[in-house]
Amino acid sequence: MTQGQYVAAAYGVFLVVVLAYVAIIAAKLARLERQLLELVELTGRRPS
């Protein structure tokens, strides 16, 4: 492999890692939003 191919491979690996990180954070955010909506519904049903 040439040096350019090593650099391209390194950038590719970095891109995959960043995309995986973003996907994990997006999944956690979606889960938190669902939980928040559930809590809002539960508190809205309680008599005050």
C-alpha positions in Angstrom: 0.0 0.0 0.0 1.1 3.5 -0.6 1.1 6.3 1.9 -1.9 7.8 0.3 -3.9 4.6 0.7 -3.0 4.4 4.4 -4.2 8.0 4.8 -7.4 7.2 3.0 -7.9 4.1 5.1 -7.3 6.1 8.3 -9.9 8.7 7.3 -12.3 5.9 6.4 -11.9 4.3 9.9 -12.3 7.7 11.5 -15.5 8.4 9.5 -17.0 5.0 10.5 -16.2 5.7 14.2 -17.8 9.2 14.1 -20.9 7.9 12.3 -21.3 5.1 14.9 -20.9 7.6 17.7 -23.6 9.9 16.2 -25.9 6.9 15.7 -25.5 5.9 19.4 -26.2 9.4 20.6 -29.2 9.7 18.3 -30.6 6.4 19.7 -30.1 7.6 23.3 -31.8 10.9 22.5 -34.8 9.2 21.0 -35.1 6.9 24.0 -34.9 9.9 26.4 -37.6 11.7 24.4 -39.9 8.7 24.6 -39.3 8.4 28.3 -40.0 12.2 28.8 -43.2 12.0 26.9 -44.3 9.0 29.0 -43.5 11.0 32.2 -45.5 14.0 30.9 -48.5 11.7 30.1 -48.3 10.1 33.6 -48.1 13.4 35.4 -51.0 14.8 33.3 -53.3 12.0 34.3 -52.7 12.5 38.1 -55.4 14.4 39.9 -54.0 17.6 41.5 
